[in-house]
């Protein structure tokens, strides 16, 4: 299929997602930061209170979703871009989120355990008066960009980065790591046609940021088909990227740039993609979103852990 559009039809998302007033509230664990958790019991565990039929997530659903925090020169803090917790010390995000931090701001922290971004340091509660722990904001020790990421290239290849937190974060019902595709059987899976999930606070079809964490179910699209769609916009995709969505009204506008694309495999959620870019008008029919294919970067991730 050929799609006629110019370069302006595409966006490289970096959303401002609301004020953040969180303070570092963390506990240390004895776990070494080089260890990556493995299924079935240590990562990617599903919510016990999943909301069926709705777009809003339960308080404890996708407890590995994180937000990057920037601070402006006037002291104002905002949450910006998504990330995913992979062990007590590291989150994965998109490299373009690191390279395109808003003007007059500095990346200062990572916010975990969040549901409603307007509540600040208050607890988030649901309609049944179940309340989550207060969100945690953790400082940043180091940012690790993929060495071959080039922000000037339209294809955004190698759009992945790691952030090392300045201390270990304690796990709870509301803060837990996702599984990475470490096992060969998972790393080599073909996800084409499979249902996957994106979650976050990103821009919606009405062009406003959501106050609460949302989720959307997407289909992984045949790679060759996706290559053809983007080739007509002079954007060259590689095997290190995968595509999902392309149904009208459904896309990772409900997720966050840099946030997770997830697939539940044998009961555990695995991080299979990092939100990279897509059509300017989110949810455009036949134009899927593009994600960094995490399976292709597992060795790189493991090589950077300290």
Residue, then its C-alpha position, 0 to 999 in steps of 0.5 A: x500500500x502506498x500512502x501519500x504524505x510529506x514528512x510533517x505527517x509524522x511526529x517524534x513524540x515527547x509529551x509533557x504529561x503534568x506537574x510532578x511534586x514527588x520526593x525521593x521515597x525509596x528503600x534499598x534492596x540487597x539485590x544487585x543491579x546487574x541481575x534481571x528478573x525472570x518469569x514466572x514469579x519475579x517480573x511481569x506479573x498481571x494485576x489482580x484488579x484488572x478493569x475489563x472493557x475500559x481504557x483506564x488501568x487499575x491502580x496496580x496494573x502495569x506496575x512497571x510503567x514510569x515517567x521521566x521528570x524534568x525540572x525547568x529553570x524556574x523550578x517547575x517540574x513536569x513529567x515527560x516521556x515514559x519508561x519501563x522498570x526492568x530491575x531495582x536500578x534501571x529503566x528502559x526508555x527511548x533515546x529520542x526522549x533523552x536527546x529532545x528534553x524540553x528547552x530550559x529544562x533538565x532531566x532530573x528523575x524517574x517517577x514510579x507507582x503513578x496512576x493519576x498525575x494530578x494528585x501529586x504526593x497524594x494517594x491515588x484511589x479508585x471508585x471502590x476506595x482502594x488506594x495505592x501507595x504514594x508514588x515514588x520519585x527517584x533521582x538519576x545517576x547515569x543515562x546510557x544512550x545507544x551508541x548508534x542512535x542518530x536523532x537527525x535520521x527520520x527512521x529513529x533506528x536504535x531508539x533506546x536508552x537506559x537510565x540508572x537510578x541513583x538508588x535501588x527502588x523497593x518493589x511493592x504491589x504498585x512498583x514491579x519490574x517487567x520481564x525482558x525477552x531473555x530466553x531464546x524462545x521468547x527472543x526469537x518469537x514472531x509477534x506478527x498478528x499477536x495482541x499486544x498492549x501499550x499503557x501510559x498517560x500520553x496524548x489522546x485523540x482529543x489532543x489532551x494528556x490523560x490524567x490517569x494511566x490508560x491502556x490500549x490493545x493493538x495488533x502487531x503488523x507484518x514488518x514488510x507491510x510496515x516498511x512499505x507504508x513508511x518508505x512512501x514517506x522516505x523513512x527506512x525501517x529496519x529489523x530492529x523495529x516493529x510495528x503495531x496498530x494502524x486501526x482508526x482511533x487506536x494507537x499509542x497516543x494512549x501510551x507514552x513516547x519511550x513507554x512500553x509495548x507489552x505482550x503477555x507470554x505464559x502469564x507474564x508480561x514481556x517488554x517487546x517494544x519501546x514507543x518510538x514514533x508514528x503518524x502525526x494524527x494518532x490513530x490514523x487508519x493503515x499507519x501503524x506506530x513504530x517501536x524499538x524491537x527490544x529483543x534485538x537489544x537485550x544483549x546491549x542492555x545486559x552489557x550496560x548493567x553495572 
